[in-house]
């Protein structure tokens, strides 16, 4: 596992930095106020409850909770935001279509009054009488012109109309090119972001830490801070920093607790049982290992050196029973 973004096809520094920032935002759990989630829809923040989200996604409560536990609340809220934004756009489109149909119907029934109301709206600011006067004036001017003058005027107006259309087409082309470039950049960022998320999850799993949303958020925050300051930081280095933070927090949280029962209540009986089981298995393994060890027999040469010899006793060969009894009788018979 190398540095962040090492697996991507040579992304630009700005794309990589943006992807790290997006990865950070993806791993952050949205802010809550009680049981309310803060979401942003079309640039506006809203507060919604978990029940509202489940109801909008048409999911039973238990299934919704299981989904949150499986993919994380931030991903569920992202789907909710997309769903709501899409529904609002559809409603707005339907309303605009209905309004347009109403306007067209009014124009057919009462064209002058309808056009006067539309053109005189504050967002348009035009006067129907002035427009009509200009139109009539142009007709009169054309009627008073010679055929040559009329042709020149028509050509001039055609040129102006053509230039206006070309300008509008060019502006549209530039806007579409900009939109396409932005979409391509977003796709690159999304690809890098996905690679970073996968890299973070895989590295955390290999490190032995729990692959929780909180741990991924901590790792992503360190990567984001390093990228923001132009520093090189690998995923493994960020995980080591997170592990140090967690150990310091656990020591601070549990180190001052002297009552064993309170400590069990804080870390949970299941954790205590796992620790006891591990220690018991280790003790059994150590005991079995000690019994399996064999005593190394003394080598014949070492044993021969350690055993007394007849030469060390000053005797050339072993005594017989008769010789030994005679020697003892001589010793005690002289006393």
JOWOWO-V986232 format. One line per field, one symbol per residue. ss: DSSP state (H for helix, E for strand, L for the rest). phi: phi as a letter, one per 20 degrees, with the letter a starting at -180 (. if undefined). psi: psi as a letter, one per 20 degrees, with the letter a starting at -180 (. if undefined). A space follows every 50 residues. Layout:
ss = ???
phi = ???
psi = ???
This chain:
ss = LLELLLLLLLLLHHHHHHHHHHHHHHHLLLLEELLEEEEEELLEEEEEEH HHHHHHLLLLHHHHHHHHHHHLHHHHHHHHHHHHHHHHHHHHHHHHHHHH HHHHHHHHHLHHHHHHHHHLLLLLLLLHHHHHHHHHHHHHHHHHLLHHHH HHHHHHHHHHHHHHHHHHHHHHHHHHHHHHHHHHHHHHHHHHHHHHHHHH HHHHHHHLLLLLHHHHHHHHHHHHHHHHLLLLLEHHHHHHHHHHHHHHHH HHHHLLLLLHHHHHHHHLHHHHHHHHHHHHHHHHHHHHHHHHLLLLLLLH HHHHHHLLLLLLLLLLLLLLHHHHHHHHHHHHHLL
phi = .dffmfeeflffgfffffffffffffeefgfccmdddecdclndecdcef ffffffelcfgfffffffffdnffffffffffffffffffffffffffff fffffffffbfffffffffefffdmddffffffffffffffffeefgfff ffffffffffffffffffffffffffffffffffffffffffffffffff fffffffnffeeffffffffffffffffemeebeffffffffffffffff fffdfeeefgffffffenfffffffffffffffffffffffffdfffffg fffffeefdfffendfbffefffffffffffffff
psi = obrpjhiqmmqqhhggghggghhghhippqqqnckqqoqppkipqqpqrh hgggghjlpqgghgghgghgiqhhhghgggggggggghggggghgggggg hgghghghgmgggghhhghiqhigkqphggggggggggggghhiqrhghh gggggghggggghgghghggggggghgggghhhgghggghghgggggggg ggggghiiqpmrhgghggghgghggghhjkqpprhhghghgggggggggg ghgihiohohghgghgiphhgghhgggghghgggghghhhhipqppqpqg ghhhhhqqrhhhjjphrqqrgghghhhhhhghhi.
